Amino acid sequence: MRAAQRPGGAAELARRTHDHLVESCPTCAVEWASLAGLQASFVEELETEQLALGASEPPLLHLSADDVVLSSEEAATKRLLRLRRRALEDKCELLLRTLPEERIDKIQRARRRFHSLLLADMLIEECRRRVRNDPADALAVVELVPYVLAWTRKRSAPPHADVLLARSAAHCAKALRVAGDLPAAEQAFIALRRRLAQEPLADPRAEAEIASLEASLCIDQRRFPEAEELLARATLAARYTGDKETLARIHIQHANLSRASGRPVAVAALLERAATLLGPAADPYLFLCTVTSTAEQK
């Protein structure tokens, strides 16, 4: 709190707190929402700086310093979360607009800008979106995750960093599989399993995702018993977390396994079960999988 006691210190402290919030710490969102005085000082300082630069619109205009708004912790929290999400989306877009061969250097040269847990999560989701149409591009995206998380240290790294690293490795293997390089994908999963055997994840959701991705490789390699075992493990983990979309993905994979292994009778029931789990906000591709696969059965 020494910074707050110096002239202009409150604004500087607010700026540092906000930077930390945006960069890495989900818990800070709630704490920051309660610091109404710092929020007001932060906004006023930013407005002063922006006007001094001759800009037409002060930054964070949507984050009102009005007493009524700031008195509502819920309203302030929602606005800050939207701000945080927008800032991260802008960073992700900026990074992906950079030439692929320059991205790693851009991350490494940045002091904190591209070092974030949530940015790593966004890159994994971006890989998931791109992998069906361009697996090489998806691989180039998800390979950035270890560099984004390079700021962490073994002793002080949040547990979620290990989860993100494991998920990114599984999605790297998936991209290799979709590209047709099954041996490389298998080696990637072997390396990941060795790592997880030494340092297990305390995250059932990630375990379900990794097991289901590995099961897809086993199906492609016609290692059906291994695929069955992995999907059973993924199903248990997804049910434990209550993740309906992941469970729907697993049912679709199970349908693919049943079809590939010569058991078409079970396919329709599995796809129907998957369709009932998908909500309006689910990935449209999953809806398409249930519809097209059901049509193929008929």
ChimeraX commands (.cxc) that place a marker at each C-alpha (Angstrom):
marker #1 position 0.00,0.00,0.00 radius 0.5
marker #1 position 3.05,2.33,0.00 radius 0.5
marker #1 position 2.34,3.17,-3.64 radius 0.5
marker #1 position -1.09,4.52,-2.73 radius 0.5
marker #1 position 0.46,6.99,-0.26 radius 0.5
marker #1 position 2.61,8.74,-2.89 radius 0.5
marker #1 position 1.27,11.50,-5.19 radius 0.5
marker #1 position -0.62,9.77,-7.94 radius 0.5
marker #1 position 0.04,6.50,-6.20 radius 0.5
marker #1 position -3.57,5.40,-6.06 radius 0.5
marker #1 position -3.87,5.53,-9.82 radius 0.5
marker #1 position -0.57,3.71,-10.27 radius 0.5
marker #1 position -1.63,1.00,-7.84 radius 0.5
marker #1 position -4.96,0.72,-9.62 radius 0.5
marker #1 position -3.17,0.39,-12.95 radius 0.5
marker #1 position -0.89,-2.37,-11.65 radius 0.5
marker #1 position -3.80,-4.21,-10.06 radius 0.5
marker #1 position -5.81,-3.99,-13.25 radius 0.5
marker #1 position -2.86,-5.18,-15.35 radius 0.5
marker #1 position -2.46,-8.18,-13.09 radius 0.5
marker #1 position -6.18,-8.85,-13.32 radius 0.5
marker #1 position -6.18,-8.78,-17.10 radius 0.5
marker #1 position -2.99,-10.77,-17.45 radius 0.5
marker #1 position -3.33,-13.72,-15.15 radius 0.5
marker #1 position -5.47,-13.81,-12.04 radius 0.5
marker #1 position -9.17,-14.81,-12.12 radius 0.5
marker #1 position -9.53,-14.28,-8.36 radius 0.5
marker #1 position -8.54,-10.62,-8.64 radius 0.5
marker #1 position -11.76,-9.80,-10.52 radius 0.5
marker #1 position -13.83,-10.16,-7.36 radius 0.5
marker #1 position -11.31,-8.29,-5.19 radius 0.5
marker #1 position -10.95,-5.48,-7.72 radius 0.5
marker #1 position -14.71,-5.00,-7.87 radius 0.5
marker #1 position -14.74,-4.03,-4.18 radius 0.5
marker #1 position -12.08,-1.32,-4.54 radius 0.5
marker #1 position -14.42,1.44,-5.68 radius 0.5
marker #1 position -12.04,4.27,-4.75 radius 0.5
marker #1 position -9.19,2.79,-6.76 radius 0.5
marker #1 position -11.49,2.14,-9.71 radius 0.5
marker #1 position -12.58,5.79,-9.79 radius 0.5
marker #1 position -8.99,7.01,-9.48 radius 0.5
marker #1 position -7.89,4.63,-12.21 radius 0.5
marker #1 position -10.57,5.78,-14.66 radius 0.5
marker #1 position -9.92,9.46,-13.93 radius 0.5
marker #1 position -6.18,9.03,-14.44 radius 0.5
marker #1 position -6.68,7.21,-17.73 radius 0.5
marker #1 position -9.11,9.85,-18.96 radius 0.5
marker #1 position -6.62,12.60,-18.11 radius 0.5
marker #1 position -3.82,10.83,-19.96 radius 0.5
marker #1 position -5.98,10.07,-22.96 radius 0.5
marker #1 position -7.21,13.65,-23.25 radius 0.5
marker #1 position -3.63,14.89,-22.94 radius 0.5
marker #1 position -2.77,12.76,-25.96 radius 0.5
marker #1 position -5.62,14.37,-27.91 radius 0.5
marker #1 position -7.73,11.23,-28.21 radius 0.5
marker #1 position -11.42,11.62,-28.85 radius 0.5
marker #1 position -12.58,8.84,-26.52 radius 0.5
marker #1 position -11.12,7.92,-23.13 radius 0.5
marker #1 position -10.27,4.26,-22.62 radius 0.5
marker #1 position -12.51,2.05,-20.53 radius 0.5
marker #1 position -15.43,4.35,-21.23 radius 0.5
marker #1 position -17.83,1.50,-20.57 radius 0.5
marker #1 position -16.45,1.18,-17.01 radius 0.5
marker #1 position -18.38,4.01,-15.40 radius 0.5
marker #1 position -17.04,5.82,-12.33 radius 0.5
marker #1 position -20.57,6.76,-11.33 radius 0.5
marker #1 position -21.19,6.14,-7.61 radius 0.5
marker #1 position -24.37,4.21,-8.30 radius 0.5
marker #1 position -22.60,1.78,-10.61 radius 0.5
marker #1 position -19.59,1.38,-8.38 radius 0.5
marker #1 position -21.79,0.71,-5.38 radius 0.5
marker #1 position -23.08,-2.39,-7.09 radius 0.5
marker #1 position -20.45,-5.07,-6.70 radius 0.5
marker #1 position -22.22,-7.36,-9.15 radius 0.5
marker #1 position -22.45,-4.70,-11.87 radius 0.5
marker #1 position -18.82,-3.68,-11.43 radius 0.5
marker #1 position -17.67,-7.31,-11.51 radius 0.5
marker #1 position -19.55,-8.00,-14.74 radius 0.5
marker #1 position -18.09,-4.91,-16.41 radius 0.5
marker #1 position -14.57,-5.81,-15.32 radius 0.5
marker #1 position -14.95,-9.37,-16.53 radius 0.5
marker #1 position -16.14,-8.10,-19.91 radius 0.5
marker #1 position -13.17,-5.73,-20.01 radius 0.5
marker #1 position -10.81,-8.55,-19.16 radius 0.5
marker #1 position -12.28,-10.83,-21.79 radius 0.5
marker #1 position -12.15,-8.15,-24.47 radius 0.5
marker #1 position -8.53,-7.31,-23.67 radius 0.5
marker #1 position -7.54,-10.96,-23.94 radius 0.5
marker #1 position -9.44,-11.41,-27.19 radius 0.5
marker #1 position -7.59,-8.40,-28.61 radius 0.5
marker #1 position -4.25,-9.90,-27.54 radius 0.5
marker #1 position -5.13,-13.27,-29.05 radius 0.5
marker #1 position -6.17,-11.64,-32.32 radius 0.5
marker #1 position -3.00,-9.53,-32.41 radius 0.5
marker #1 position -0.83,-12.57,-31.81 radius 0.5
marker #1 position -2.55,-14.65,-34.48 radius 0.5
marker #1 position -2.33,-11.80,-37.02 radius 0.5
marker #1 position 1.45,-11.97,-36.64 radius 0.5
marker #1 position 3.31,-14.12,-39.16 radius 0.5
marker #1 position 3.63,-17.67,-37.78 radius 0.5
marker #1 position 7.43,-17.57,-37.84 radius 0.5
marker #1 position 7.43,-14.34,-35.77 radius 0.5
marker #1 position 4.89,-15.32,-33.06 radius 0.5
marker #1 position 7.27,-17.04,-30.63 radius 0.5
marker #1 position 9.71,-14.14,-30.76 radius 0.5
marker #1 position 6.84,-11.72,-30.17 radius 0.5
marker #1 position 5.78,-13.64,-27.06 radius 0.5
marker #1 position 9.30,-13.93,-25.70 radius 0.5
marker #1 position 10.06,-10.24,-26.20 radius 0.5
marker #1 position 6.89,-9.17,-24.37 radius 0.5
marker #1 position 7.35,-8.51,-20.67 radius 0.5
marker #1 position 3.84,-9.58,-19.65 radius 0.5
marker #1 position 1.56,-8.86,-22.56 radius 0.5
marker #1 position 1.28,-12.39,-23.94 radius 0.5
marker #1 position 1.84,-14.30,-20.70 radius 0.5
marker #1 position -1.55,-15.33,-19.40 radius 0.5
marker #1 position -3.45,-18.43,-18.33 radius 0.5
marker #1 position -6.60,-17.32,-20.09 radius 0.5
marker #1 position -4.73,-16.44,-23.27 radius 0.5
marker #1 position -3.32,-19.98,-23.27 radius 0.5
marker #1 position -6.86,-21.34,-22.92 radius 0.5
marker #1 position -8.02,-19.16,-25.83 radius 0.5
marker #1 position -5.23,-20.53,-28.04 radius 0.5
marker #1 position -6.33,-24.09,-27.28 radius 0.5
marker #1 position -9.92,-23.25,-28.22 radius 0.5
marker #1 position -8.68,-21.52,-31.39 radius 0.5
marker #1 position -6.80,-24.72,-32.27 radius 0.5
marker #1 position -10.00,-26.70,-31.76 radius 0.5
marker #1 position -11.85,-24.39,-34.17 radius 0.5
marker #1 position -9.18,-24.52,-36.89 radius 0.5
marker #1 position -8.10,-28.15,-36.77 radius 0.5
marker #1 position -10.87,-29.58,-38.99 radius 0.5
marker #1 position -10.11,-27.26,-41.91 radius 0.5
marker #1 position -6.39,-26.62,-41.47 radius 0.5
marker #1 position -4.60,-28.97,-39.03 radius 0.5
marker #1 position -1.17,-27.47,-39.81 radius 0.5
marker #1 position -2.42,-24.00,-38.89 radius 0.5
marker #1 position -4.09,-25.36,-35.75 radius 0.5
marker #1 position -0.83,-27.05,-34.74 radius 0.5
marker #1 position 1.07,-23.78,-35.18 radius 0.5
marker #1 position -1.44,-22.05,-32.90 radius 0.5
marker #1 position -1.48,-24.58,-30.06 radius 0.5
marker #1 position 2.32,-24.91,-30.08 radius 0.5
marker #1 position 2.42,-21.34,-28.74 radius 0.5
marker #1 position 0.87,-22.36,-25.41 radius 0.5
marker #1 position 4.13,-23.42,-23.67 radius 0.5
marker #1 position 5.68,-20.07,-24.60 radius 0.5
marker #1 position 2.66,-18.17,-23.28 radius 0.5
marker #1 position 3.04,-20.07,-20.00 radius 0.5
marker #1 position 6.83,-19.75,-19.84 radius 0.5
marker #1 position 6.55,-17.04,-17.16 radius 0.5
marker #1 position 5.46,-19.64,-14.62 radius 0.5
marker #1 position 7.95,-21.22,-12.26 radius 0.5
marker #1 position 7.75,-24.76,-10.93 radius 0.5
marker #1 position 7.35,-23.73,-7.31 radius 0.5
marker #1 position 4.97,-20.82,-7.84 radius 0.5
marker #1 position 3.07,-21.86,-10.97 radius 0.5
marker #1 position -0.70,-22.13,-10.46 radius 0.5
marker #1 position -1.96,-25.73,-10.84 radius 0.5
marker #1 position -4.05,-24.66,-13.83 radius 0.5
marker #1 position -0.86,-24.01,-15.80 radius 0.5
marker #1 position -0.06,-27.74,-15.75 radius 0.5
marker #1 position -3.61,-28.48,-16.92 radius 0.5
marker #1 position -3.25,-26.08,-19.83 radius 0.5
marker #1 position 0.12,-27.55,-20.82 radius 0.5
marker #1 position -1.35,-31.07,-20.81 radius 0.5
marker #1 position -4.40,-29.99,-22.82 radius 0.5
marker #1 position -2.22,-28.20,-25.36 radius 0.5
marker #1 position -0.06,-31.33,-25.78 radius 0.5
marker #1 position -3.19,-33.42,-26.40 radius 0.5
marker #1 position -4.45,-30.95,-28.99 radius 0.5
marker #1 position -1.02,-30.96,-30.68 radius 0.5
marker #1 position -1.40,-34.72,-30.99 radius 0.5
marker #1 position -4.92,-34.29,-32.36 radius 0.5
marker #1 position -3.70,-31.85,-35.01 radius 0.5
marker #1 position -1.05,-34.36,-36.07 radius 0.5
marker #1 position -3.72,-37.09,-36.26 radius 0.5
marker #1 position -6.07,-34.98,-38.37 radius 0.5
marker #1 position -3.13,-34.13,-40.66 radius 0.5
marker #1 position -2.61,-37.88,-41.17 radius 0.5
marker #1 position 0.63,-38.28,-39.24 radius 0.5
marker #1 position -0.59,-41.06,-36.93 radius 0.5
marker #1 position 2.88,-42.21,-35.74 radius 0.5
marker #1 position 3.77,-38.67,-34.64 radius 0.5
marker #1 position 0.39,-38.32,-32.92 radius 0.5
marker #1 position 0.94,-41.61,-31.09 radius 0.5
marker #1 position 4.39,-40.53,-29.91 radius 0.5
marker #1 position 2.92,-37.25,-28.67 radius 0.5
marker #1 position 0.32,-39.09,-26.60 radius 0.5
marker #1 position 2.94,-41.50,-25.23 radius 0.5
marker #1 position 5.06,-38.57,-24.07 radius 0.5
marker #1 position 2.02,-36.91,-22.52 radius 0.5
marker #1 position 0.98,-40.07,-20.68 radius 0.5
marker #1 position 4.49,-40.49,-19.27 radius 0.5
marker #1 position 4.38,-36.95,-17.98 radius 0.5
marker #1 position 0.93,-37.41,-16.45 radius 0.5
marker #1 position 2.03,-40.67,-14.81 radius 0.5
marker #1 position 4.69,-38.71,-12.92 radius 0.5
marker #1 position 2.55,-35.63,-12.27 radius 0.5
marker #1 position -1.19,-36.50,-12.42 radius 0.5
marker #1 position -3.72,-33.75,-13.06 radius 0.5
marker #1 position -6.25,-32.94,-10.37 radius 0.5
marker #1 position -8.75,-31.91,-13.05 radius 0.5
marker #1 position -11.35,-34.49,-14.19 radius 0.5
marker #1 position -12.53,-32.21,-17.00 radius 0.5
marker #1 position -9.06,-32.13,-18.56 radius 0.5
marker #1 position -8.65,-35.87,-18.02 radius 0.5
marker #1 position -11.91,-36.47,-19.91 radius 0.5
marker #1 position -10.80,-34.25,-22.79 radius 0.5
marker #1 position -7.35,-35.85,-23.08 radius 0.5
marker #1 position -8.73,-39.41,-22.91 radius 0.5
marker #1 position -11.34,-38.69,-25.58 radius 0.5
marker #1 position -8.73,-37.14,-27.91 radius 0.5
marker #1 position -6.48,-40.16,-27.48 radius 0.5
marker #1 position -9.43,-42.47,-28.12 radius 0.5
marker #1 position -9.92,-40.87,-31.55 radius 0.5
marker #1 position -6.36,-41.80,-32.44 radius 0.5
marker #1 position -6.96,-45.39,-31.29 radius 0.5
marker #1 position -10.08,-45.58,-33.48 radius 0.5
marker #1 position -8.10,-44.36,-36.50 radius 0.5
marker #1 position -5.45,-46.99,-35.75 radius 0.5
marker #1 position -8.16,-49.65,-35.26 radius 0.5
marker #1 position -7.03,-50.27,-31.68 radius 0.5
marker #1 position -10.63,-50.69,-30.62 radius 0.5
marker #1 position -10.19,-52.21,-27.11 radius 0.5
marker #1 position -7.90,-49.32,-26.10 radius 0.5
marker #1 position -10.35,-46.80,-27.54 radius 0.5
marker #1 position -13.19,-48.43,-25.57 radius 0.5
marker #1 position -11.19,-48.20,-22.35 radius 0.5
marker #1 position -10.25,-44.56,-22.92 radius 0.5
marker #1 position -13.83,-43.56,-23.72 radius 0.5
marker #1 position -15.10,-45.34,-20.61 radius 0.5
marker #1 position -12.58,-43.38,-18.55 radius 0.5
marker #1 position -13.53,-40.13,-20.29 radius 0.5
marker #1 position -17.24,-40.80,-19.71 radius 0.5
marker #1 position -16.75,-41.27,-15.97 radius 0.5
marker #1 position -14.71,-38.07,-15.69 radius 0.5
marker #1 position -17.20,-36.03,-17.75 radius 0.5
marker #1 position -20.14,-37.28,-15.70 radius 0.5
marker #1 position -18.31,-36.42,-12.51 radius 0.5
marker #1 position -17.81,-32.81,-13.65 radius 0.5
marker #1 position -21.28,-32.50,-15.18 radius 0.5
marker #1 position -19.79,-31.27,-18.47 radius 0.5
marker #1 position -22.60,-32.04,-20.91 radius 0.5
marker #1 position -20.84,-30.84,-24.06 radius 0.5
marker #1 position -17.76,-33.00,-23.37 radius 0.5
marker #1 position -20.05,-35.93,-22.62 radius 0.5
marker #1 position -21.83,-35.35,-25.93 radius 0.5
marker #1 position -18.47,-35.38,-27.74 radius 0.5
marker #1 position -17.65,-38.69,-26.06 radius 0.5
marker #1 position -20.98,-40.22,-27.11 radius 0.5
marker #1 position -20.30,-39.16,-30.72 radius 0.5
marker #1 position -16.85,-40.76,-30.52 radius 0.5
marker #1 position -18.40,-43.88,-29.04 radius 0.5
marker #1 position -20.79,-43.97,-32.00 radius 0.5
marker #1 position -17.83,-43.70,-34.37 radius 0.5
marker #1 position -16.12,-46.53,-32.49 radius 0.5
marker #1 position -19.22,-48.72,-32.70 radius 0.5
marker #1 position -19.51,-48.10,-36.43 radius 0.5
marker #1 position -15.80,-48.72,-37.10 radius 0.5
marker #1 position -15.72,-51.90,-35.02 radius 0.5
marker #1 position -18.74,-53.42,-36.75 radius 0.5
marker #1 position -21.44,-52.70,-34.16 radius 0.5
marker #1 position -23.83,-50.37,-36.01 radius 0.5
marker #1 position -26.82,-51.20,-33.80 radius 0.5
marker #1 position -25.56,-49.01,-30.95 radius 0.5
marker #1 position -24.82,-45.97,-33.12 radius 0.5
marker #1 position -28.29,-44.43,-33.30 radius 0.5
marker #1 position -28.86,-44.59,-29.54 radius 0.5
marker #1 position -25.48,-42.99,-28.81 radius 0.5
marker #1 position -26.09,-40.14,-31.27 radius 0.5
marker #1 position -29.54,-39.52,-29.87 radius 0.5
marker #1 position -28.10,-39.38,-26.37 radius 0.5
marker #1 position -25.46,-36.90,-27.57 radius 0.5
marker #1 position -28.08,-34.67,-29.20 radius 0.5
marker #1 position -30.11,-34.42,-25.97 radius 0.5
marker #1 position -27.03,-33.16,-24.09 radius 0.5
marker #1 position -26.29,-30.28,-26.46 radius 0.5
marker #1 position -27.63,-26.90,-25.43 radius 0.5
marker #1 position -28.28,-23.88,-27.69 radius 0.5
marker #1 position -24.76,-22.51,-27.09 radius 0.5
marker #1 position -22.98,-25.76,-27.96 radius 0.5
marker #1 position -20.52,-26.09,-30.84 radius 0.5
marker #1 position -22.64,-26.23,-34.06 radius 0.5
marker #1 position -20.27,-28.86,-35.41 radius 0.5
marker #1 position -21.47,-31.27,-32.72 radius 0.5
marker #1 position -25.09,-30.80,-33.83 radius 0.5
marker #1 position -23.96,-31.46,-37.38 radius 0.5
marker #1 position -22.20,-34.67,-36.29 radius 0.5
marker #1 position -25.35,-36.02,-34.68 radius 0.5
marker #1 position -27.53,-35.16,-37.70 radius 0.5
marker #1 position -25.24,-36.37,-40.49 radius 0.5
marker #1 position -24.26,-39.54,-38.68 radius 0.5
marker #1 position -27.90,-40.37,-37.99 radius 0.5
marker #1 position -28.72,-39.77,-41.67 radius 0.5
marker #1 position -25.90,-42.09,-42.70 radius 0.5
marker #1 position -27.37,-44.78,-40.48 radius 0.5
marker #1 position -30.68,-44.52,-42.30 radius 0.5
marker link #1:1,2 radius 0.2
marker link #1:2,3 radius 0.2
marker link #1:3,4 radius 0.2
marker link #1:4,5 radius 0.2
marker link #1:5,6 radius 0.2
marker link #1:6,7 radius 0.2
marker link #1:7,8 radius 0.2
marker link #1:8,9 radius 0.2
marker link #1:9,10 radius 0.2
marker link #1:10,11 radius 0.2
marker link #1:11,12 radius 0.2
marker link #1:12,13 radius 0.2
marker link #1:13,14 radius 0.2
marker link #1:14,15 radius 0.2
marker link #1:15,16 radius 0.2
marker link #1:16,17 radius 0.2
marker link #1:17,18 radius 0.2
marker link #1:18,19 radius 0.2
marker link #1:19,20 radius 0.2
marker link #1:20,21 radius 0.2
marker link #1:21,22 radius 0.2
marker link #1:22,23 radius 0.2
marker link #1:23,24 radius 0.2
marker link #1:24,25 radius 0.2
marker link #1:25,26 radius 0.2
marker link #1:26,27 radius 0.2
marker link #1:27,28 radius 0.2
marker link #1:28,29 radius 0.2
marker link #1:29,30 radius 0.2
marker link #1:30,31 radius 0.2
marker link #1:31,32 radius 0.2
marker link #1:32,33 radius 0.2
marker link #1:33,34 radius 0.2
marker link #1:34,35 radius 0.2
marker link #1:35,36 radius 0.2
marker link #1:36,37 radius 0.2
marker link #1:37,38 radius 0.2
marker link #1:38,39 radius 0.2
marker link #1:39,40 radius 0.2
marker link #1:40,41 radius 0.2
marker link #1:41,42 radius 0.2
marker link #1:42,43 radius 0.2
marker link #1:43,44 radius 0.2
marker link #1:44,45 radius 0.2
marker link #1:45,46 radius 0.2
marker link #1:46,47 radius 0.2
marker link #1:47,48 radius 0.2
marker link #1:48,49 radius 0.2
marker link #1:49,50 radius 0.2
marker link #1:50,51 radius 0.2
marker link #1:51,52 radius 0.2
marker link #1:52,53 radius 0.2
marker link #1:53,54 radius 0.2
marker link #1:54,55 radius 0.2
marker link #1:55,56 radius 0.2
marker link #1:56,57 radius 0.2
marker link #1:57,58 radius 0.2
marker link #1:58,59 radius 0.2
marker link #1:59,60 radius 0.2
marker link #1:60,61 radius 0.2
marker link #1:61,62 radius 0.2
marker link #1:62,63 radius 0.2
marker link #1:63,64 radius 0.2
marker link #1:64,65 radius 0.2
marker link #1:65,66 radius 0.2
marker link #1:66,67 radius 0.2
marker link #1:67,68 radius 0.2
marker link #1:68,69 radius 0.2
marker link #1:69,70 radius 0.2
marker link #1:70,71 radius 0.2
marker link #1:71,72 radius 0.2
marker link #1:72,73 radius 0.2
marker link #1:73,74 radius 0.2
marker link #1:74,75 radius 0.2
marker link #1:75,76 radius 0.2
marker link #1:76,77 radius 0.2
marker link #1:77,78 radius 0.2
marker link #1:78,79 radius 0.2
marker link #1:79,80 radius 0.2
marker link #1:80,81 radius 0.2
marker link #1:81,82 radius 0.2
marker link #1:82,83 radius 0.2
marker link #1:83,84 radius 0.2
marker link #1:84,85 radius 0.2
marker link #1:85,86 radius 0.2
marker link #1:86,87 radius 0.2
marker link #1:87,88 radius 0.2
marker link #1:88,89 radius 0.2
marker link #1:89,90 radius 0.2
marker link #1:90,91 radius 0.2
marker link #1:91,92 radius 0.2
marker link #1:92,93 radius 0.2
marker link #1:93,94 radius 0.2
marker link #1:94,95 radius 0.2
marker link #1:95,96 radius 0.2
marker link #1:96,97 radius 0.2
marker link #1:97,98 radius 0.2
marker link #1:98,99 radius 0.2
marker link #1:99,100 radius 0.2
marker link #1:100,101 radius 0.2
marker link #1:101,102 radius 0.2
marker link #1:102,103 radius 0.2
marker link #1:103,104 radius 0.2
marker link #1:104,105 radius 0.2
marker link #1:105,106 radius 0.2
marker link #1:106,107 radius 0.2
marker link #1:107,108 radius 0.2
marker link #1:108,109 radius 0.2
marker link #1:109,110 radius 0.2
marker link #1:110,111 radius 0.2
marker link #1:111,112 radius 0.2
marker link #1:112,113 radius 0.2
marker link #1:113,114 radius 0.2
marker link #1:114,115 radius 0.2
marker link #1:115,116 radius 0.2
marker link #1:116,117 radius 0.2
marker link #1:117,118 radius 0.2
marker link #1:118,119 radius 0.2
marker link #1:119,120 radius 0.2
marker link #1:120,121 radius 0.2
marker link #1:121,122 radius 0.2
marker link #1:122,123 radius 0.2
marker link #1:123,124 radius 0.2
marker link #1:124,125 radius 0.2
marker link #1:125,126 radius 0.2
marker link #1:126,127 radius 0.2
marker link #1:127,128 radius 0.2
marker link #1:128,129 radius 0.2
marker link #1:129,130 radius 0.2
marker link #1:130,131 radius 0.2
marker link #1:131,132 radius 0.2
marker link #1:132,133 radius 0.2
marker link #1:133,134 radius 0.2
marker link #1:134,135 radius 0.2
marker link #1:135,136 radius 0.2
marker link #1:136,137 radius 0.2
marker link #1:137,138 radius 0.2
marker link #1:138,139 radius 0.2
marker link #1:139,140 radius 0.2
marker link #1:140,141 radius 0.2
marker link #1:141,142 radius 0.2
marker link #1:142,143 radius 0.2
marker link #1:143,144 radius 0.2
marker link #1:144,145 radius 0.2
marker link #1:145,146 radius 0.2
marker link #1:146,147 radius 0.2
marker link #1:147,148 radius 0.2
marker link #1:148,149 radius 0.2
marker link #1:149,150 radius 0.2
marker link #1:150,151 radius 0.2
marker link #1:151,152 radius 0.2
marker link #1:152,153 radius 0.2
marker link #1:153,154 radius 0.2
marker link #1:154,155 radius 0.2
marker link #1:155,156 radius 0.2
marker link #1:156,157 radius 0.2
marker link #1:157,158 radius 0.2
marker link #1:158,159 radius 0.2
marker link #1:159,160 radius 0.2
marker link #1:160,161 radius 0.2
marker link #1:161,162 radius 0.2
marker link #1:162,163 radius 0.2
marker link #1:163,164 radius 0.2
marker link #1:164,165 radius 0.2
marker link #1:165,166 radius 0.2
marker link #1:166,167 radius 0.2
marker link #1:167,168 radius 0.2
marker link #1:168,169 radius 0.2
marker link #1:169,170 radius 0.2
marker link #1:170,171 radius 0.2
marker link #1:171,172 radius 0.2
marker link #1:172,173 radius 0.2
marker link #1:173,174 radius 0.2
marker link #1:174,175 radius 0.2
marker link #1:175,176 radius 0.2
marker link #1:176,177 radius 0.2
marker link #1:177,178 radius 0.2
marker link #1:178,179 radius 0.2
marker link #1:179,180 radius 0.2
marker link #1:180,181 radius 0.2
marker link #1:181,182 radius 0.2
marker link #1:182,183 radius 0.2
marker link #1:183,184 radius 0.2
marker link #1:184,185 radius 0.2
marker link #1:185,186 radius 0.2
marker link #1:186,187 radius 0.2
marker link #1:187,188 radius 0.2
marker link #1:188,189 radius 0.2
marker link #1:189,190 radius 0.2
marker link #1:190,191 radius 0.2
marker link #1:191,192 radius 0.2
marker link #1:192,193 radius 0.2
marker link #1:193,194 radius 0.2
marker link #1:194,195 radius 0.2
marker link #1:195,196 radius 0.2
marker link #1:196,197 radius 0.2
marker link #1:197,198 radius 0.2
marker link #1:198,199 radius 0.2
marker link #1:199,200 radius 0.2
marker link #1:200,201 radius 0.2
marker link #1:201,202 radius 0.2
marker link #1:202,203 radius 0.2
marker link #1:203,204 radius 0.2
marker link #1:204,205 radius 0.2
marker link #1:205,206 radius 0.2
marker link #1:206,207 radius 0.2
marker link #1:207,208 radius 0.2
marker link #1:208,209 radius 0.2
marker link #1:209,210 radius 0.2
marker link #1:210,211 radius 0.2
marker link #1:211,212 radius 0.2
marker link #1:212,213 radius 0.2
marker link #1:213,214 radius 0.2
marker link #1:214,215 radius 0.2
marker link #1:215,216 radius 0.2
marker link #1:216,217 radius 0.2
marker link #1:217,218 radius 0.2
marker link #1:218,219 radius 0.2
marker link #1:219,220 radius 0.2
marker link #1:220,221 radius 0.2
marker link #1:221,222 radius 0.2
marker link #1:222,223 radius 0.2
marker link #1:223,224 radius 0.2
marker link #1:224,225 radius 0.2
marker link #1:225,226 radius 0.2
marker link #1:226,227 radius 0.2
marker link #1:227,228 radius 0.2
marker link #1:228,229 radius 0.2
marker link #1:229,230 radius 0.2
marker link #1:230,231 radius 0.2
marker link #1:231,232 radius 0.2
marker link #1:232,233 radius 0.2
marker link #1:233,234 radius 0.2
marker link #1:234,235 radius 0.2
marker link #1:235,236 radius 0.2
marker link #1:236,237 radius 0.2
marker link #1:237,238 radius 0.2
marker link #1:238,239 radius 0.2
marker link #1:239,240 radius 0.2
marker link #1:240,241 radius 0.2
marker link #1:241,242 radius 0.2
marker link #1:242,243 radius 0.2
marker link #1:243,244 radius 0.2
marker link #1:244,245 radius 0.2
marker link #1:245,246 radius 0.2
marker link #1:246,247 radius 0.2
marker link #1:247,248 radius 0.2
marker link #1:248,249 radius 0.2
marker link #1:249,250 radius 0.2
marker link #1:250,251 radius 0.2
marker link #1:251,252 radius 0.2
marker link #1:252,253 radius 0.2
marker link #1:253,254 radius 0.2
marker link #1:254,255 radius 0.2
marker link #1:255,256 radius 0.2
marker link #1:256,257 radius 0.2
marker link #1:257,258 radius 0.2
marker link #1:258,259 radius 0.2
marker link #1:259,260 radius 0.2
marker link #1:260,261 radius 0.2
marker link #1:261,262 radius 0.2
marker link #1:262,263 radius 0.2
marker link #1:263,264 radius 0.2
marker link #1:264,265 radius 0.2
marker link #1:265,266 radius 0.2
marker link #1:266,267 radius 0.2
marker link #1:267,268 radius 0.2
marker link #1:268,269 radius 0.2
marker link #1:269,270 radius 0.2
marker link #1:270,271 radius 0.2
marker link #1:271,272 radius 0.2
marker link #1:272,273 radius 0.2
marker link #1:273,274 radius 0.2
marker link #1:274,275 radius 0.2
marker link #1:275,276 radius 0.2
marker link #1:276,277 radius 0.2
marker link #1:277,278 radius 0.2
marker link #1:278,279 radius 0.2
marker link #1:279,280 radius 0.2
marker link #1:280,281 radius 0.2
marker link #1:281,282 radius 0.2
marker link #1:282,283 radius 0.2
marker link #1:283,284 radius 0.2
marker link #1:284,285 radius 0.2
marker link #1:285,286 radius 0.2
marker link #1:286,287 radius 0.2
marker link #1:287,288 radius 0.2
marker link #1:288,289 radius 0.2
marker link #1:289,290 radius 0.2
marker link #1:290,291 radius 0.2
marker link #1:291,292 radius 0.2
marker link #1:292,293 radius 0.2
marker link #1:293,294 radius 0.2
marker link #1:294,295 radius 0.2
marker link #1:295,296 radius 0.2
marker link #1:296,297 radius 0.2
marker link #1:297,298 radius 0.2
view
